[in-house]
Amino acid sequence: MVVTYNSARFVPDLIASLAPGLRGLTWHLTVADNASSDDTVAVLRNDAPWARVVETGRNGGYAAGINAAVAAAAPHDAVLVLNPDIRLAPDCVPELLAVLRRRDAGIVVPRIVRANGDFSPSLRREPTILRALGDALLGANRIGRIGRLGEVITDRRWYAEETSVDWAEGSIMLIDRACWDACGQWDESFFLYSEETEFALRARDRGFAMVLAPRAQARHLEGDSATSPRLWALLTLNRVRLYHRRHSLPSAVVYWSLIVLREASRAVVGNRCSQCAVRSLVSLSRLREPPGPMSVHPAA
């Protein structure tokens, strides 16, 4: 299933990658469109007339789109969650499914490469105070190479084997139906960012592992969260909100302080994204209330 929002430019190439990427499997495509104002729905109906398109009538966010698509889908044994800017490599999903069954996992993800084919560190460890401190002091890329201290797993050796991880980026993941049924829907209070983290950690709490299938590959064209101040602020806020949900208030305050430290250290040298993030992090109303609908692409 796919969630779209003003995704007309992405849809044709995604659809073209589905048949080779799902070769040998019985599958169907369900798309939840979050009230696109461009030609997304028309492109879908032209390029994939066999797909089931759910027009949600609102931009409710990525999690809401996923839930709407799964609710409308035909009977299935597993759910393949896809961003519209994902391109499946040939035989990607059969390999994901093979690992899902062989490892008795709840969620399986492929090895992701960037648009130009470069390595993309898509695997993550659970957020902790120690990892937030390492990120604040050394940066995600550097701390990710030091044992298990980094949240972002940047050591390429982890991507060479069937590795169990706490969570991974949500642009593509195959979820077993038993896992979905046990965990329930994705949390729609996260409009964008951290919804995949919350679902993966909830699945792990219920005994469903997430596993990397290194021989399955997908290309992610990637969005602009790192260059958009508004999106970066939302990403940062949701990290803090999720941590608070899973930990005590004193622990959450320490975690928030470290995230503020990290963003402030970048803000003082002129990083506009971090400047916006700091303003949001020190706003109690922003921290307390789930973000409302935004006119952004929830899958980019």
TORKOL-4160 file (C-alpha; in steps of 0.2 Angstrom, whole numbers, padded with zeros to 4 digits, m for minus):
300
<pt num="1" X="0000" Y="0000" Z="0000"/>
<pt num="2" X="0005" Y="0018" Z="m0004"/>
<pt num="3" X="0001" Y="0035" Z="0004"/>
<pt num="4" X="0001" Y="0049" Z="m0008"/>
<pt num="5" X="0000" Y="0068" Z="m0006"/>
<pt num="6" X="0004" Y="0078" Z="m0022"/>
<pt num="7" X="0014" Y="0064" Z="m0028"/>
<pt num="8" X="0010" Y="0064" Z="m0046"/>
<pt num="9" X="0028" Y="0066" Z="m0051"/>
<pt num="10" X="0033" Y="0050" Z="m0041"/>
<pt num="11" X="0019" Y="0038" Z="m0045"/>
<pt num="12" X="0023" Y="0032" Z="m0063"/>
<pt num="13" X="0040" Y="0026" Z="m0059"/>
<pt num="14" X="0034" Y="0018" Z="m0043"/>
<pt num="15" X="0021" Y="0009" Z="m0052"/>
<pt num="16" X="0033" Y="0003" Z="m0065"/>
<pt num="17" X="0044" Y="m0004" Z="m0052"/>
<pt num="18" X="0030" Y="m0014" Z="m0043"/>
<pt num="19" X="0029" Y="m0029" Z="m0056"/>
<pt num="20" X="0048" Y="m0033" Z="m0056"/>
<pt num="21" X="0049" Y="m0029" Z="m0037"/>
<pt num="22" X="0035" Y="m0041" Z="m0033"/>
<pt num="23" X="0039" Y="m0054" Z="m0046"/>
<pt num="24" X="0031" Y="m0071" Z="m0042"/>
<pt num="25" X="0019" Y="m0065" Z="m0029"/>
<pt num="26" X="0001" Y="m0063" Z="m0028"/>
<pt num="27" X="m0002" Y="m0045" Z="m0024"/>
<pt num="28" X="m0014" Y="m0030" Z="m0025"/>
<pt num="29" X="m0011" Y="m0011" Z="m0024"/>
<pt num="30" X="m0021" Y="0000" Z="m0012"/>
<pt num="31" X="m0017" Y="0019" Z="m0012"/>
<pt num="32" X="m0023" Y="0031" Z="0001"/>
<pt num="33" X="m0023" Y="0049" Z="m0006"/>
<pt num="34" X="m0022" Y="0062" Z="0007"/>
<pt num="35" X="m0032" Y="0076" Z="m0003"/>
<pt num="36" X="m0019" Y="0079" Z="m0016"/>
<pt num="37" X="m0021" Y="0096" Z="m0025"/>
<pt num="38" X="m0011" Y="0090" Z="m0040"/>
<pt num="39" X="m0015" Y="0076" Z="m0053"/>
<pt num="40" X="m0010" Y="0062" Z="m0042"/>
<pt num="41" X="m0027" Y="0053" Z="m0042"/>
<pt num="42" X="m0029" Y="0055" Z="m0061"/>
<pt num="43" X="m0011" Y="0048" Z="m0064"/>
<pt num="44" X="m0015" Y="0033" Z="m0053"/>
<pt num="45" X="m0031" Y="0029" Z="m0062"/>
<pt num="46" X="m0022" Y="0031" Z="m0079"/>
<pt num="47" X="m0006" Y="0021" Z="m0074"/>
<pt num="48" X="m0014" Y="0009" Z="m0062"/>
<pt num="49" X="m0032" Y="0007" Z="m0066"/>
<pt num="50" X="m0032" Y="m0010" Z="m0057"/>
<pt num="51" X="m0027" Y="m0002" Z="m0041"/>
<pt num="52" X="m0039" Y="0002" Z="m0027"/>
<pt num="53" X="m0038" Y="0021" Z="m0023"/>
<pt num="54" X="m0045" Y="0028" Z="m0007"/>
<pt num="55" X="m0048" Y="0046" Z="m0007"/>
<pt num="56" X="m0047" Y="0051" Z="0012"/>
<pt num="57" X="m0053" Y="0069" Z="0009"/>
<pt num="58" X="m0040" Y="0076" Z="0021"/>
<pt num="59" X="m0022" Y="0077" Z="0023"/>
<pt num="60" X="m0022" Y="0067" Z="0040"/>
<pt num="61" X="m0004" Y="0062" Z="0039"/>
<pt num="62" X="0006" Y="0047" Z="0035"/>
<pt num="63" X="0000" Y="0035" Z="0048"/>
<pt num="64" X="m0018" Y="0040" Z="0045"/>
<pt num="65" X="m0015" Y="0036" Z="0026"/>
<pt num="66" X="m0008" Y="0019" Z="0030"/>
<pt num="67" X="m0022" Y="0015" Z="0042"/>
<pt num="68" X="m0035" Y="0020" Z="0028"/>
<pt num="69" X="m0026" Y="0010" Z="0015"/>
<pt num="70" X="m0025" Y="m0006" Z="0025"/>
<pt num="71" X="m0043" Y="m0005" Z="0031"/>
<pt num="72" X="m0048" Y="m0004" Z="0013"/>
<pt num="73" X="m0037" Y="m0017" Z="0006"/>
<pt num="74" X="m0042" Y="m0034" Z="0000"/>
<pt num="75" X="m0038" Y="m0049" Z="0011"/>
<pt num="76" X="m0019" Y="m0051" Z="0013"/>
<pt num="77" X="m0006" Y="m0060" Z="0023"/>
<pt num="78" X="0006" Y="m0046" Z="0024"/>
<pt num="79" X="0006" Y="m0027" Z="0022"/>
<pt num="80" X="0020" Y="m0019" Z="0011"/>
<pt num="81" X="0021" Y="0000" Z="0016"/>
<pt num="82" X="0028" Y="0011" Z="0002"/>
<pt num="83" X="0032" Y="0029" Z="0000"/>
<pt num="84" X="0028" Y="0035" Z="m0017"/>
<pt num="85" X="0047" Y="0040" Z="m0019"/>
<pt num="86" X="0053" Y="0022" Z="m0017"/>
<pt num="87" X="0058" Y="0011" Z="m0032"/>
<pt num="88" X="0059" Y="m0007" Z="m0029"/>
<pt num="89" X="0074" Y="m0017" Z="m0036"/>
<pt num="90" X="0069" Y="m0033" Z="m0045"/>
<pt num="91" X="0064" Y="m0047" Z="m0033"/>
<pt num="92" X="0065" Y="m0036" Z="m0018"/>
<pt num="93" X="0048" Y="m0041" Z="m0010"/>
<pt num="94" X="0050" Y="m0060" Z="m0013"/>
<pt num="95" X="0066" Y="m0059" Z="m0003"/>
<pt num="96" X="0058" Y="m0048" Z="0010"/>
<pt num="97" X="0044" Y="m0061" Z="0012"/>
<pt num="98" X="0057" Y="m0076" Z="0012"/>
<pt num="99" X="0066" Y="m0068" Z="0027"/>
<pt num="100" X="0049" Y="m0063" Z="0036"/>
<pt num="101" X="0044" Y="m0082" Z="0035"/>
<pt num="102" X="0062" Y="m0089" Z="0039"/>
<pt num="103" X="0065" Y="m0078" Z="0053"/>
<pt num="104" X="0047" Y="m0078" Z="0060"/>
<pt num="105" X="0049" Y="m0059" Z="0061"/>
<pt num="106" X="0035" Y="m0046" Z="0062"/>
<pt num="107" X="0043" Y="m0033" Z="0051"/>
<pt num="108" X="0056" Y="m0035" Z="0037"/>
<pt num="109" X="0065" Y="m0020" Z="0028"/>
<pt num="110" X="0077" Y="m0020" Z="0013"/>
<pt num="111" X="0094" Y="m0012" Z="0011"/>
<pt num="112" X="0090" Y="0005" Z="0005"/>
<pt num="113" X="0101" Y="0016" Z="m0007"/>
<pt num="114" X="0100" Y="0034" Z="m0011"/>
<pt num="115" X="0094" Y="0041" Z="m0027"/>
<pt num="116" X="0111" Y="0040" Z="m0034"/>
<pt num="117" X="0114" Y="0022" Z="m0028"/>
<pt num="118" X="0125" Y="0027" Z="m0013"/>
<pt num="119" X="0123" Y="0019" Z="0004"/>
<pt num="120" X="0109" Y="0025" Z="0015"/>
<pt num="121" X="0110" Y="0021" Z="0034"/>
<pt num="122" X="0092" Y="0017" Z="0036"/>
<pt num="123" X="0093" Y="0006" Z="0052"/>
<pt num="124" X="0091" Y="0013" Z="0069"/>
<pt num="125" X="0093" Y="0008" Z="0088"/>
<pt num="126" X="0080" Y="0013" Z="0101"/>
<pt num="127" X="0082" Y="0031" Z="0107"/>
<pt num="128" X="0091" Y="0033" Z="0124"/>
<pt num="129" X="0098" Y="0047" Z="0134"/>
<pt num="130" X="0116" Y="0040" Z="0131"/>
<pt num="131" X="0113" Y="0040" Z="0112"/>
<pt num="132" X="0106" Y="0057" Z="0112"/>
<pt num="133" X="0121" Y="0063" Z="0122"/>
<pt num="134" X="0133" Y="0055" Z="0109"/>
<pt num="135" X="0123" Y="0063" Z="0095"/>
<pt num="136" X="0124" Y="0080" Z="0103"/>
<pt num="137" X="0143" Y="0079" Z="0106"/>
<pt num="138" X="0149" Y="0070" Z="0091"/>
<pt num="139" X="0135" Y="0070" Z="0078"/>
<pt num="140" X="0125" Y="0055" Z="0072"/>
<pt num="141" X="0137" Y="0049" Z="0059"/>
<pt num="142" X="0152" Y="0048" Z="0070"/>
<pt num="143" X="0144" Y="0041" Z="0085"/>
<pt num="144" X="0135" Y="0028" Z="0074"/>
<pt num="145" X="0152" Y="0020" Z="0071"/>
<pt num="146" X="0156" Y="0018" Z="0089"/>
<pt num="147" X="0149" Y="0001" Z="0095"/>
<pt num="148" X="0131" Y="0003" Z="0100"/>
<pt num="149" X="0131" Y="0021" Z="0105"/>
<pt num="150" X="0123" Y="0028" Z="0090"/>
<pt num="151" X="0105" Y="0028" Z="0086"/>
<pt num="152" X="0108" Y="0029" Z="0068"/>
<pt num="153" X="0118" Y="0013" Z="0062"/>
<pt num="154" X="0131" Y="0020" Z="0051"/>
<pt num="155" X="0143" Y="0004" Z="0051"/>
<pt num="156" X="0140" Y="m0004" Z="0035"/>
<pt num="157" X="0144" Y="m0021" Z="0042"/>
<pt num="158" X="0127" Y="m0021" Z="0050"/>
<pt num="159" X="0119" Y="m0020" Z="0032"/>
<pt num="160" X="0128" Y="m0036" Z="0026"/>
<pt num="161" X="0118" Y="m0049" Z="0036"/>
<pt num="162" X="0101" Y="m0052" Z="0042"/>
<pt num="163" X="0101" Y="m0041" Z="0056"/>
<pt num="164" X="0088" Y="m0038" Z="0070"/>
<pt num="165" X="0086" Y="m0019" Z="0074"/>
<pt num="166" X="0074" Y="m0009" Z="0085"/>
<pt num="167" X="0067" Y="0001" Z="0070"/>
<pt num="168" X="0071" Y="0007" Z="0053"/>
<pt num="169" X="0065" Y="0022" Z="0042"/>
<pt num="170" X="0047" Y="0020" Z="0037"/>
<pt num="171" X="0049" Y="0022" Z="0018"/>
<pt num="172" X="0047" Y="0004" Z="0015"/>
<pt num="173" X="0043" Y="m0011" Z="0026"/>
<pt num="174" X="0034" Y="m0028" Z="0025"/>
<pt num="175" X="0023" Y="m0031" Z="0040"/>
<pt num="176" X="0016" Y="m0048" Z="0044"/>
<pt num="177" X="m0002" Y="m0049" Z="0046"/>
<pt num="178" X="m0001" Y="m0057" Z="0063"/>
<pt num="179" X="0010" Y="m0042" Z="0068"/>
<pt num="180" X="m0002" Y="m0030" Z="0062"/>
<pt num="181" X="m0017" Y="m0038" Z="0070"/>
<pt num="182" X="m0007" Y="m0039" Z="0087"/>
<pt num="183" X="m0001" Y="m0021" Z="0087"/>
<pt num="184" X="m0016" Y="m0012" Z="0079"/>
<pt num="185" X="m0016" Y="0003" Z="0068"/>
<pt num="186" X="m0002" Y="0016" Z="0067"/>
<pt num="187" X="m0003" Y="0030" Z="0079"/>
<pt num="188" X="m0011" Y="0045" Z="0070"/>
<pt num="189" X="m0006" Y="0057" Z="0083"/>
<pt num="190" X="0011" Y="0058" Z="0074"/>
<pt num="191" X="0006" Y="0067" Z="0058"/>
<pt num="192" X="0023" Y="0064" Z="0051"/>
<pt num="193" X="0040" Y="0057" Z="0058"/>
<pt num="194" X="0041" Y="0045" Z="0073"/>
<pt num="195" X="0026" Y="0035" Z="0068"/>
<pt num="196" X="0037" Y="0021" Z="0061"/>
<pt num="197" X="0047" Y="0022" Z="0077"/>
<pt num="198" X="0032" Y="0020" Z="0088"/>
<pt num="199" X="0025" Y="0006" Z="0078"/>
<pt num="200" X="0041" Y="m0004" Z="0077"/>
<pt num="201" X="0045" Y="m0002" Z="0096"/>
<pt num="202" X="0027" Y="m0007" Z="0100"/>
<pt num="203" X="0029" Y="m0022" Z="0089"/>
<pt num="204" X="0045" Y="m0027" Z="0098"/>
<pt num="205" X="0036" Y="m0024" Z="0114"/>
<pt num="206" X="0024" Y="m0038" Z="0109"/>
<pt num="207" X="0038" Y="m0050" Z="0103"/>
<pt num="208" X="0038" Y="m0046" Z="0085"/>
<pt num="209" X="0056" Y="m0043" Z="0078"/>
<pt num="210" X="0061" Y="m0031" Z="0064"/>
<pt num="211" X="0074" Y="m0039" Z="0053"/>
<pt num="212" X="0085" Y="m0032" Z="0039"/>
<pt num="213" X="0085" Y="m0042" Z="0023"/>
<pt num="214" X="0101" Y="m0037" Z="0015"/>
<pt num="215" X="0098" Y="m0045" Z="m0002"/>
<pt num="216" X="0082" Y="m0035" Z="m0005"/>
<pt num="217" X="0086" Y="m0018" Z="m0011"/>
<pt num="218" X="0075" Y="m0002" Z="m0014"/>
<pt num="219" X="0080" Y="0015" Z="m0020"/>
<pt num="220" X="0073" Y="0030" Z="m0010"/>
<pt num="221" X="0073" Y="0047" Z="m0019"/>
<pt num="222" X="0071" Y="0055" Z="m0001"/>
<pt num="223" X="0062" Y="0070" Z="0005"/>
<pt num="224" X="0068" Y="0087" Z="0011"/>
<pt num="225" X="0066" Y="0085" Z="0030"/>
<pt num="226" X="0085" Y="0089" Z="0032"/>
<pt num="227" X="0083" Y="0105" Z="0022"/>
<pt num="228" X="0066" Y="0111" Z="0027"/>
<pt num="229" X="0065" Y="0120" Z="0044"/>
<pt num="230" X="0047" Y="0116" Z="0047"/>
<pt num="231" X="0049" Y="0098" Z="0043"/>
<pt num="232" X="0065" Y="0097" Z="0054"/>
<pt num="233" X="0057" Y="0105" Z="0068"/>
<pt num="234" X="0042" Y="0093" Z="0067"/>
<pt num="235" X="0054" Y="0078" Z="0066"/>
<pt num="236" X="0063" Y="0084" Z="0082"/>
<pt num="237" X="0047" Y="0087" Z="0091"/>
<pt num="238" X="0041" Y="0070" Z="0088"/>
<pt num="239" X="0056" Y="0062" Z="0094"/>
<pt num="240" X="0054" Y="0070" Z="0111"/>
<pt num="241" X="0036" Y="0067" Z="0111"/>
<pt num="242" X="0039" Y="0048" Z="0108"/>
<pt num="243" X="0052" Y="0047" Z="0121"/>
<pt num="244" X="0041" Y="0055" Z="0134"/>
<pt num="245" X="0027" Y="0042" Z="0130"/>
<pt num="246" X="0039" Y="0028" Z="0134"/>
<pt num="247" X="0048" Y="0035" Z="0149"/>
<pt num="248" X="0046" Y="0044" Z="0165"/>
<pt num="249" X="0045" Y="0063" Z="0166"/>
<pt num="250" X="0062" Y="0066" Z="0173"/>
<pt num="251" X="0070" Y="0055" Z="0160"/>
<pt num="252" X="0061" Y="0064" Z="0147"/>
<pt num="253" X="0067" Y="0081" Z="0153"/>
<pt num="254" X="0085" Y="0075" Z="0152"/>
<pt num="255" X="0082" Y="0068" Z="0134"/>
<pt num="256" X="0073" Y="0085" Z="0129"/>
<pt num="257" X="0088" Y="0094" Z="0136"/>
<pt num="258" X="0100" Y="0084" Z="0126"/>
<pt num="259" X="0090" Y="0087" Z="0110"/>
<pt num="260" X="0089" Y="0106" Z="0114"/>
<pt num="261" X="0108" Y="0105" Z="0116"/>
<pt num="262" X="0111" Y="0097" Z="0100"/>
<pt num="263" X="0100" Y="0108" Z="0090"/>
<pt num="264" X="0106" Y="0124" Z="0099"/>
<pt num="265" X="0124" Y="0120" Z="0095"/>
<pt num="266" X="0120" Y="0120" Z="0076"/>
<pt num="267" X="0108" Y="0135" Z="0077"/>
<pt num="268" X="0122" Y="0146" Z="0084"/>
<pt num="269" X="0132" Y="0143" Z="0068"/>
<pt num="270" X="0117" Y="0148" Z="0057"/>
<pt num="271" X="0108" Y="0132" Z="0053"/>
<pt num="272" X="0090" Y="0137" Z="0049"/>
<pt num="273" X="0083" Y="0120" Z="0052"/>
<pt num="274" X="0090" Y="0119" Z="0070"/>
<pt num="275" X="0085" Y="0137" Z="0074"/>
<pt num="276" X="0067" Y="0132" Z="0070"/>
<pt num="277" X="0069" Y="0116" Z="0080"/>
<pt num="278" X="0075" Y="0126" Z="0095"/>
<pt num="279" X="0060" Y="0138" Z="0094"/>
<pt num="280" X="0048" Y="0123" Z="0094"/>
<pt num="281" X="0057" Y="0113" Z="0107"/>
<pt num="282" X="0055" Y="0127" Z="0120"/>
<pt num="283" X="0037" Y="0130" Z="0116"/>
<pt num="284" X="0027" Y="0120" Z="0129"/>
<pt num="285" X="0011" Y="0121" Z="0118"/>
<pt num="286" X="0021" Y="0113" Z="0103"/>
<pt num="287" X="0028" Y="0099" Z="0115"/>
<pt num="288" X="0011" Y="0095" Z="0122"/>
<pt num="289" X="m0001" Y="0095" Z="0107"/>
<pt num="290" X="0001" Y="0083" Z="0092"/>
<pt num="291" X="0005" Y="0093" Z="0077"/>
<pt num="292" X="m0010" Y="0097" Z="0066"/>
<pt num="293" X="m0012" Y="0094" Z="0047"/>
<pt num="294" X="0001" Y="0102" Z="0036"/>
<pt num="295" X="0002" Y="0105" Z="0018"/>
<pt num="296" X="0018" Y="0094" Z="0016"/>
<pt num="297" X="0021" Y="0078" Z="0007"/>
<pt num="298" X="0019" Y="0065" Z="0021"/>
<pt num="299" X="0030" Y="0053" Z="0013"/>
<pt num="300" X="0044" Y="0064" Z="0008"/>
